[in-house]
Each structure stands twice: as structure tokens, then as C-alpha cells.
Amino acid sequence: IQMAGKDYNHLFKLLIIGDSSYTSASLWLLFFLVWSRAGSYITTIGVDFKIRTVDIDGERVKLQIWDTAGQERFRTITSTYYRNTHGVIIVYDVTNPESFVNVKRWLNEISQNCDNVCKILVGNKNDDPSKRQVDTQDALRFGESVGVRVFETSAKENINVEEMFMAFTLMVLRAKKESQNRVEREREREKDTVNINAQRDRDRRKRGKKCC
């Protein structure tokens, strides 16, 4: 059901993080330009902020995408952007093995700042096989070991960018629905427990009256 007075069913905040050693403003501008025709783009201190609304899985989803990649000098500022985040995109450079090694550090930072948040690992710059230094299978094995799905993209050549964002949005949407279902089941169990206890109390009162 669409929210009253709003043109979307869900609002998700997505955070993009990655090493500044390979991430540049021009790279991420290319990454976001894929969506520029359908969204708005705002640059704030140390953070690029983008909004887009998409239709997925039969629902309308509004995305707030925060790009902090490459803004290491603003770390004390960007750490606050983990708050109320629904999904985190960790980006490394397939031509830079150090950026892939540092993914563990980013995962640790996420675990310290977020609870039960969706995560994906994205290897960018996969458009030139001659420059690749991070093997796809190695990345997939690592992703499986930490329970994180892996994508490879090229912002420069617009390879798999839209597909990655849509797949991740669907992951976040389904995670939210699963969480809502768990909460609803808990409420039902609590309601049943209350009803059972209330019935027991009534039964005890009835037995007490018969005995007196």
C-alpha cells in the first residue's frame, strides 16, 4: 500500500564506501551518471548525495545514495552517515589488489557501526582484462566466506552498474520485508501468550469461586 501523501512505498538509505587510494571524483561521477537522467545529485562536505525512485518487485522504492568513497579526510564526518543505513556497497578496484585486501577493514567498520545491514562487494574497473590484478574467483570465494554477494562493474564503460544497483535494492527490500514479518510473528506470539495467560487467570478465578 502506498504511503499517504508520498510517491513511494519504501525509503532506503544506501552508503558507498571504499579506499581513497583508487577512488576519484571523476570515477564516481561516471558511476552515478548512469542514473543522472532519473534522479537528483547533491554534493555536500565530503559526501555525494543522490536520490532515485525505482519500481522493483511490484513496489515503488525511493533510494538515498550516499557516496563517501575517497573521502578519507572526512572520516570523522562520514562515520555519522552509517546511522539509519539500510545497505552498504563496499567498492574495490580490480586493478588494485591493496584495495581488495582492505575490504576486510571496511567490513569490520560496518560491523562496528551498523546492525543487520545489507552489504555487497563491488569490484570496479573490470573493463580492461590486461590490467586486472584481483581474480574474480578469489573475490567470489571471499564473498562466500563472509556471506556477502559480489558484483563486478565498470563505471567507465557502464558495465553491470544498473544491474548491480537494482539487485542490491531488491536485496534490501526483501530484507526489510523479512524483518517486518519477524516482528509481526513476534507480536502474534506475544498476543497468543497474553491470551493464554488471561484465560488461565479466568480459569483460576472460576475455580477459586467454586471452592469458597
C-alpha positions in Angstrom: 0.0 0.0 0.0 1.4 3.4 -1.0 2.1 5.7 1.9 -0.4 8.6 2.2 1.0 11.8 0.7 4.1 10.0 -0.6 5.0 8.8 -4.1 6.9 5.7 -2.8 6.3 2.6 -0.6 9.8 2.4 0.9 12.7 4.7 1.6 16.2 3.2 1.8 19.5 4.8 2.6 22.4 3.2 0.8 26.0 4.0 1.7 29.0 3.6 -0.7 32.4 3.2 0.9 35.9 2.3 -0.5 39.6 3.2 -0.4 40.7 6.7 -1.5 43.8 5.1 -3.0 41.9 4.3 -6.1 38.6 6.1 -5.9 38.4 9.6 -7.6 35.6 12.1 -8.0 35.6 11.6 -11.8 35.3 7.8 -11.3 32.3 8.1 -9.1 30.7 10.8 -11.2 30.8 8.4 -14.1 29.3 5.7 -11.8 26.4 8.0 -10.9 25.8 9.5 -14.3 24.2 6.2 -15.3 21.2 7.4 -13.2 21.5 11.1 -13.7 18.6 11.3 -16.1 16.2 9.8 -13.4 17.4 11.4 -10.2 18.9 14.4 -8.4 22.5 14.9 -7.5 23.7 16.9 -4.5 27.3 17.4 -3.3 27.9 18.2 0.4 31.0 18.3 2.5 32.9 15.1 1.8 29.7 13.3 0.6 28.0 12.9 -2.7 24.2 12.5 -2.2 21.9 11.1 -4.9 18.2 10.3 -5.0 16.4 8.0 -7.3 13.0 6.3 -7.2 12.7 2.9 -8.8 9.9 0.3 -9.3 11.0 -3.1 -8.2 9.3 -6.3 -7.0 5.9 -4.6 -7.5 6.7 -1.7 -5.2 8.0 1.8 -5.6 11.3 2.4 -3.7 13.0 5.7 -3.1 16.8 5.5 -2.7 19.1 7.9 -1.0 22.6 7.0 -2.1 25.5 8.5 -0.1 28.9 8.2 -1.7 31.7 8.6 0.9 34.3 6.7 -1.1 37.6 8.6 -1.4 36.8 11.0 1.4 39.2 9.6 4.0 40.0 13.1 5.3 36.3 13.4 6.3 36.3 10.1 8.2 35.0 11.7 11.4 32.2 13.2 9.4 31.3 10.3 7.3 31.2 7.8 10.2 27.9 9.5 11.2 26.4 8.6 7.9 26.2 4.9 8.9 23.3 5.9 11.1 19.9 4.6 9.8 21.6 2.9 6.8 19.8 0.0 5.1 22.6 -1.1 2.8 26.3 -0.6 2.3 28.2 -1.0 -1.0 31.9 -1.7 -0.5 33.9 -0.9 -3.6 37.4 -2.1 -4.5 39.4 -1.7 -7.7 40.1 -5.0 -9.6 43.3 -3.4 -10.9 44.5 -2.6 -7.3 44.9 -5.7 -5.0 45.5 -3.5 -2.0 42.0 -2.1 -2.3 40.7 -5.6 -2.2 42.7 -6.5 0.9 41.3 -3.5 2.6 37.8 -4.8 2.1 38.2 -6.6 5.5 38.8 -3.4 7.2 35.7 -1.9 5.7 33.6 -4.9 6.7 34.9 -4.5 10.3 34.0 -0.8 10.3 30.5 -1.7 9.1 30.0 -4.2 11.8 31.0 -1.6 14.4 28.6 1.0 13.1 25.6 -1.0 11.7 23.3 -3.8 12.9 21.8 -6.3 10.5 22.6 -4.1 7.4 22.7 -5.5 3.9 26.1 -5.5 2.3 27.6 -6.2 -1.2 31.1 -6.1 -2.5 31.7 -4.4 -5.9 34.8 -4.8 -8.0 35.0 -1.8 -10.3 37.2 -1.2 -13.4 36.6 -4.6 -14.9 36.6 -3.2 -18.4 40.4 -3.9 -19.1 41.4 -7.6 -18.6 45.1 -6.7 -19.1 45.1 -4.5 -16.0 43.2 -6.9 -13.7 45.0 -8.0 -10.6 42.1 -9.3 -8.5 40.8 -12.6 -9.8 37.0 -12.9 -10.0 37.0 -16.3 -8.4 39.1 -15.1 -5.5 36.6 -12.3 -4.9 33.7 -14.8 -5.1 35.3 -17.2 -2.7 36.0 -14.3 -0.2 32.4 -13.0 -0.6 31.0 -16.5 0.1 33.3 -16.9 3.2 31.9 -13.6 4.7 28.3 -14.0 3.5 28.5 -11.0 1.1 27.4 -11.1 -2.6 30.0 -9.9 -5.1 29.5 -7.9 -8.3 31.9 -6.6 -10.9 31.3 -3.3 -12.7 32.8 -0.7 -14.9 31.7 2.8 -14.3 33.7 4.0 -17.3 32.0 1.6 -19.7 28.7 1.3 -17.9 29.0 -2.4 -17.4 26.7 -4.0 -14.8 26.1 -0.7 -13.0 22.3 -0.6 -13.3 22.0 -4.3 -12.7 24.1 -4.1 -9.5 22.0 -1.3 -8.1 18.7 -3.0 -8.9 19.8 -6.3 -7.5 21.0 -4.7 -4.3 17.8 -2.7 -3.9 15.8 -5.9 -4.2 18.1 -7.5 -1.5 17.4 -4.5 0.8 13.7 -4.6 0.1 13.4 -8.3 0.8 15.4 -7.9 4.0 13.1 -5.3 5.2 10.0 -7.4 4.5 11.6 -10.4 6.3 12.3 -8.2 9.3 8.7 -6.9 9.3 7.4 -10.4 9.1 9.6 -11.5 12.0 8.3 -8.5 14.1 4.7 -9.4 13.1 5.2 -13.1 14.1 6.7 -11.9 17.5 3.6 -9.7 18.1 1.3 -12.6 17.3 3.2 -14.9 19.7 3.1 -12.3 22.4 -0.6 -11.8 21.8 -1.2 -15.5 22.0 0.8 -15.7 25.2 -1.2 -12.9 26.7 -4.5 -14.5 25.7 -3.4 -17.9 27.2 -2.3 -16.2 30.5 -5.6 -14.3 30.6 -7.5 -17.5 30.1 -5.6 -19.2 32.9 -6.3 -16.3 35.2 -10.0 -16.6 34.4 -9.9 -20.3 35.0 -8.2 -19.9 38.3 -10.8 -17.3 39.4 -13.6 -19.6 38.5 -12.0 -22.5 40.4 -11.5 -20.2 43.4 -15.1 -19.1 43.4 -16.3 -22.8 43.3 -14.1 -23.7 46.3 -15.3 -20.9 48.6 
